Amino acid sequence: MKLAKKYDQPEVLLMAMAFTMPLVFSVWMVLLNNFVIEQASFTGEEIGILQSIREIPGFLAFTAVYLLLFLKEQKLAIISLAVTALGVGLTGFFPSTYGLYLTTLLMSTGFHYFETVNQSLTLQWIDKEKTAHFMGRLLSAKSVGSLLAYGSVWILMDYAGWSYQSTYALFGFFALVMALLMYFAFSSFEQPHSQSKKLILRKDYWLFYALTFFSGARRQIFVVFAGFLMVEKFHYSVADISALFLINYVFNWIFAARIGKLIGKVGERNILIFEYVGLIILFIAYGLVETGMAAAILYVVDHLFFALAIAIKTYFQKIARPEDIAATAGVSFSINHIAAVVIPAILGAVWMVDSSLVFYVGAGFAACSLMLSILIPKTPEQGHEWRYKKRMA
């Protein structure tokens, strides 16, 4: 059964996937720490191994291009969403160390392949002039999905007394049904350009690769260390951290589309320069902050800055050869995840000496990104990928 023509559009499919993935993934994330401790008796060693396993598919995201030899990107994205849903739905049924390792690997493989292909489809299907605004709308849809997940888990488990197993199964089943509906209800949309089916690394894209790497490093400092600071230094409870997450997603819901529209108006270079100057100030403030309220404000502002990273993707869309988008999306995802393994391990040791130093290192990462962003041309395009290229040619 196909949708009415009004809804049978690539934009609608992208929005539906943008809502469904964070809905199911957020449930996995929000329940994870309590579940592994209460049901599987995890210690720090097991949770560390589990988180490393979770990042393995991120490293291997470039292999998605080889699956395109057998599947169209649209089908691969929906199948990857279904695999994620299956992994989340099965999580509650395997409350053991190796059971959780296997369900996490299944979930994470689907998640990382989906994110890789979904980014590629967005850059191919959406016109360059509309991409930034549309990606902001996608962030808003993701925020709605996450908000619904957090609110539903709170009601089901705190008030209705649902078990972990039932909660994981419900959301996994719902997302699986949504994936099946997307698979059969939407037409197979044409891609403007046939995509390369081999691994691609081009020197013309070096600036995009560098920006992507430092973006991954910045993400790790927020994900791993900013939240840890709230708990260790300011003694935030689970409820306090949950409240911050809710505020973050509400802000994204309200402002992400407007930020995307702003990127389209003022250009990638100006937006990224603003972002990285702001992050330098923000990370230094993290190192100096002495009150929980001030730290919470920094945490919310920090999360809001993530929406500005849309500019890196739209910059790549403008400089890329159309046939390179799918292959390069996988490569960039792998580059982004290099930091996911290296940064936490190194800066974890630094944290033991002085937690403030971790955030000063983050300011250094932001400074590197700032210098790179200055090299983005005012109007990036193929053949003019960085600011001084034509002058040097």
N, C-alpha and C positions, 0 to 999 in steps of 0.2 A: 504494500500500500504506500503510494507516494503522497507527499505533502502537496497542498495547493501551490501553484506557481509563485504566489506572493511570498511564501515562506521557504520554498525550495531554492534557496540562494546560498552561495558560499559564506556570506557574512553571517547568516542565521546559524549555519552549522558551526562556524568558529565560535560564536557566542554560546551555543549550547554546550560545546566541549569545554569552553572556558569556565562555565558554571559548574559542570559535573565533576571535572577533575579535582579542583580544590575542595569540593563538598566531601568526596570520599577520602582524599589524602589527608585533609585536616582532621578527620575522625581518627585515622591511624596515628597521626602525630600527637594529638591532644591526650589520647589514652595510653600511649606507649610506655612512658616511664612508670606509671602506676601499675599497668598490666604486667610488665616484665618483673617487677619487684614482688607484687602480691601473688601472681599466678605461677611465675617461673623461677622465683627466688634468685633473680639476677644480682650479681655484684658489679662493681665498676669494670672488672675485666670483661665480663660477657657483654655489657652494654657497649663498651668500647669496640669490641669485635663486631657487634651487630651494626654499629654506625659505620665502621669501615666497609663492611659488606654492602651497606646501603649505597655507598659512594662508588663501588666498582662499576656498575652500569653507566654512571656518569662519565667515567674515564673512557668507557667503550662506546660512547654515543656515536662516534664517527662510523661505527660498523652499520649504522642504520642505512647508509647509502648502498650497502650490498644487498639489503633486503628489497631495495627498489628494483632489483633485477627481476623479482618475482611478483611484487605488489605495487600498486599505485600508492602514492603518498596518502591520499585520502583514506584508503582502506587500512593502511598501516597505522595511521593515527587512531582510528576507531578501534582496531584490534588491540593496540597498545593500551587504550583506555580500558577496554574489557579485561585485559591481563592485570592491570592495576586493581580494578574492582575485584577480580577473583582473588588476588593476593590479600587484599584487605578483608574480604569476606571470610577467608579461611583462617585468618590470624587467630581468632578466638578459639578455634578448634585444636590448635597445636601449642598449648602452653608449656613448652619445653624448650631447652636451649637450642637444640638442632632444628626443632620444628619452627621456631621463630626465625632462625637464620634462613631457612628455606623459604618461608612465606615472605620474609623481608626481601630476599633476592628476587622473588617473583614479582612482588609489588614494585620494587625499585626499577626492575628491567622495563616493565610497562610504563612507569612514570617517566623515566629518562628518554626512552624512545619516543613517547608521546610528545614531550616538551620539545625535543629536537625537530620532529616532523611538523608539529603544530606551528612552530616559529617559521619554518620554511614555507608552509602553505600560506600563512598570513602575508609574508613578504611577496609571494607570487600572485595571490588572488586580489590583493588590495592595491589600488592605484597609489603611486608614490605621494601624490598630493594629499591623500586621505589617510595614509598609514599611521602617522603619529596620533591623530585624533582617534582612529579606530582602535589602536593598541591601548590607548587610555580607557576606552570603553570596555575592552577586554579585561583590563585590570579591575574595573568597577564590577564586572560580572564575576570575576574570581573572588572579589571581596564579599559579594553577596553570598556566594557558595560557602565560603569559610565562615561567615557570620551565622548562616543557617546551621552549619555543622556544629559549631560551638554551642549555640543555643539549644539545639536538639539533644546533644549529648548531656548537657546540664539538666534538661527536663527529664529525659528518659532515665538517667542513672541516679540523679539526686532525689527526684520526686516520684518517678514511676518504679524505681527499684530494678531496672533492667540489669542483666549481667553483661560482662565484657563480651562474651560469646554472642549474645543476642544483638548487641549494639553493632559490633563489627559486621555480623552477618546481614543485618538490615541495610546498612549503608552500602556494603559490597553488592548485595543483590539489587538495590535500587540503581546503582551506577551501571551494573551489568545490563539491566533492562534498558536503561537510557542508551547505552552503547549499541545494543541490538536495534533499537528504534532508529538511531542515527544511521546505522548500516543499511537498513532496508527502506527507510522513509525518504532519504535524500537521494537525488540523482548523483551519478558519477560526474563530477564537474571537470571540465577541461582545464588543463594547465597551459598558460600562455606559451611556455617554452619547454621543450623536452630537457629533462635534467640529466646531468652527467652521472654515470653509474660507477665512478671511480673516485678514490680519495684525491682531494685537491688541496694543495698548499701553494699559494701564489705570493710572490714578493710584493705585488701591487697591494695586497691586503694586509701588509705587516702592521699598519697602524691600527686596523680593526682587531687583529690578534692581540696586540699589546693592550689596548683598552679593555678587551674582554678578560685578559688575565688579571689585570689589576681590579677589575670589577668583581671577579671571583674572590680575590683576596679581601676586598672591602666587605663582601657579603659574609665571609667567615668571621670577621671580627664582630659584626653585628649579631649573627646567629649564635655563635659560640660564646663570645666574651661579654657582650653588652648585657644579655640576660643573666649571665652568671654573676656579673657585678651587682645587679639588682638584688640577687638572693644573698650572696656572700657578704657584701658590704652594708647593704641597707635592709637586709632581712625581710625581703618581700615574700609573702605567702603565695601558695598556688593561686588563690583567689585574686591576689593583687596582680600577678603576672597575667592571669586570664583577662582581667579587666584592661590591662595595657594592650593585649592582643585585640580585644574588641574595639578599643579606641582606634588602634591602627587601621583595622579593616573598615571601620566607619569612615575614617578620613579618606582612605583609598576610594571607597564607594562614592563619596561626595566629590572628591577633587581630581581623581585620576584622569577622567575624560577631559577635564579642562586643562590639565597639565599637558596631555597629549596634543590638544588643539594649540596650546601655546608653543610647543616645540615646532609645529608646522609653520607658525608665524615668524618666530625669531631665529630659527635655524639651530642645527645640532651643535655647532661650535659654541655659540653663546650660552645655550642651556647647559652644556657640559662644563664650561668654565665656571658658571654660577654654581653648579652642583659641587664641583671639587673644591672651590674656595669655601663653600659652606661646610663641606666635610672636614676640611683641615681645621676650621674653627670648632666644629662639633667634636672631633676626636680629642683635641686639646682640652676642651671642656670636660669630656668624659674623664680625662686623667686628673683633673683638678676638682671635680664636683665633690661636695661634702654633705649634701642633703638628699634624701630620697625623692622629694618632690621635684627638685631640679633635675635629678637623674631621669625621672619619669618623663619630664618634658623633652629632654634630649633624646630619649628612646623613641618617643612618638615622632619627633621631627626627623630623626635618623631614618625611620621606616618610610616616612613620606618622601624622602629623597630617592627612594628606590624607583619611584615612578619616572624620575628624570632619566633613568638608564634606558628608557625607550629610545632615546636619541642615538645610542650606540647602534641599535638595530636598524633604525631608519637611515643612519649614515651608511651602513653596509649595503642596504637596499639600493642606495643611489650610486654606489661605486661598483657594485658587483655586475659581472656578466650574468645575464638572466639564467643561463644554464648551470651556473655554479652555486645557486642559492641552496639547494638541498644538501649537496656534499659539504659546503662550507658551514652550514648550520650544525652538522654533526661534529665537524672539526672544532668549531668555536665552543660547543658545549663541552667537549673534552678538555680544551684549554682552560675553560672556566673552572673545571673541576680539579685541575692540577693543584690549585690552592686549597681545595677541600681536604686533601690529605697532608700537604706540607705545612700549611699555616698553623692549624690547631696544635700539631705536635711540637713545633718549634716555639710558638708563642705560649704554649702551656707551661713550658719550662721557664720562660721569661716571667710569666705571671707569678711563679713561686718566689721570684726575687722581688718584683715590684709590679703590681697590677697596672699602675699608671703607665709604665713603659710600653705595655701592649698597645694602648691607645695612642701613644706618641708614634709608635711604629705605624699604626693605622693612618695617622696624619702624614707620615712619610709616603705611604702608598697613595694617598689622595694627592700629594704634591707631585708624584710621578704621573698620575693620571692627568693632573692639571697641565703639566708640560706637554703631554701627548695631545690633549684636547686642543691646545693652541695651534697644533699642526693641521687641524681639520680645515679644509678650505671653506670659504663663505658659502660657496655653491658646489659641493662635492659632486663628482660625476665620474664615469669611466674615463680613464686617461688623466684625470686630475684628482687622484685619491688623497694626496696630501699637499699641504699649502705651497711648498717650494719645489715641487716636482717639475713643473714646466720651466722654472727658472734654471734648474740644474740640467735639464735635457739638452 
